[in-house]
């Protein structure tokens, strides 16, 4: 079985999404970032407006529009701390 990331997407008021993923993609103030298992630890500020895309095991993808916040990568996984996060519908997903 391929290595997977433990991912948590948290907004100010609630945990929005939590689970296993193959990859997390987000736009930070430093540029587009893709995180795979084994990525070096980092802390990045999310760009506004932003979108976080989570590639699930099996290839399905979920996406969230996020406002403000940070993305943290550590040995234990990826945590996205956003001021707000709302799901992107499949029709508007790109």
For each residue, the residues with C-beta under 8 A, 3 or more apart:
1: 4
2: 22 37 57
3: 37 38
4: 1 20 21 22 37 57
5: 20 21 22 23 24 35 36 37 77 78
6: 20 76 77 78
7: 17 18 19 20 21 24 54 77 78 79 80
8: 15 17 18 77 78 79 80
9: 15 16 17 18 52 54 64 80 82 85
10: 14 15 16 79 80 81 82
11: 14 16 82 83 84 85
12: 82 83 84
13:
14: 10 11
15: 8 9 10 18
16: 9 10 11 64 82 85
17: 7 8 9 54 62 64
18: 7 8 9 15
19: 7 56
20: 4 5 6 7 56 57
21: 4 5 7 24 54 55 56 57 78
22: 2 4 5 36 37 55 56 57
23: 5 34 35 36 54 55
24: 5 7 21 34 35 52 53 54 55 71 78 80
25: 32 33 34 35 52 53 54 55
26: 32 33 35 44 46 50 51 52 53 66 71 80
27: 31 32 33 46 47 50 51
28: 31 32 33 44 45 46 47 71
29: 44 45 46 47
30: 33 44
31: 27 28
32: 25 26 27 28
33: 25 26 27 28 30 44 71
34: 23 24 25
35: 5 23 24 25 26 39 71 73 78
36: 5 22 23 39
37: 2 3 4 5 22
38: 3
39: 35 36 42 73
40: 73
41: 73 74 75
42: 39 71 72 73
43: 70 71 72 73
44: 26 28 29 30 33 70 71 72
45: 28 29 69 70
46: 26 27 28 29 50 52 66 68 69 70 71 80 82
47: 27 28 29 50
48: 67 68
49: 65 66 67
50: 26 27 46 47 65 66 67
51: 26 27 63 64 65 66 88
52: 9 24 25 26 46 63 64 66 71 80 82 85
53: 24 25 26 61 62 63
54: 7 9 17 21 23 24 25 61 62 63 64
55: 21 22 23 24 25 59 60 61
56: 19 20 21 22 59 60 61 62
57: 2 4 20 21 22
58:
59: 55 56
60: 55 56
61: 53 54 55 56 93
62: 17 53 54 56 87
63: 51 52 53 54 87 88 93
64: 9 16 17 51 52 54 82 85 86 87 88
65: 49 50 51 85 86 87 88
66: 26 46 49 50 51 52 69 80 82 83 84 85
67: 48 49 50 82 83 84 85
68: 46 48 82 83 84
69: 45 46 66 80 81 82 83
70: 43 44 45 46 80 81
71: 24 26 28 33 35 42 43 44 46 52 78 79 80 81
72: 42 43 44 78 79 80 81
73: 35 39 40 41 42 43 77 78
74: 41 77 79
75: 41
76: 6
77: 5 6 7 8 73 74
78: 5 6 7 8 21 24 35 71 72 73
79: 7 8 10 71 72 74
80: 7 8 9 10 24 26 46 52 66 69 70 71 72 85
81: 10 69 70 71 72
82: 9 10 11 12 16 46 52 64 66 67 68 69 85
83: 11 12 66 67 68 69
84: 11 12 66 67 68
85: 9 11 16 52 64 65 66 67 80 82
86: 64 65
87: 62 63 64 65
88: 51 63 64 65 92 93
89: 92 93
90: 93
91:
92: 88 89
93: 61 63 88 89 90
94:
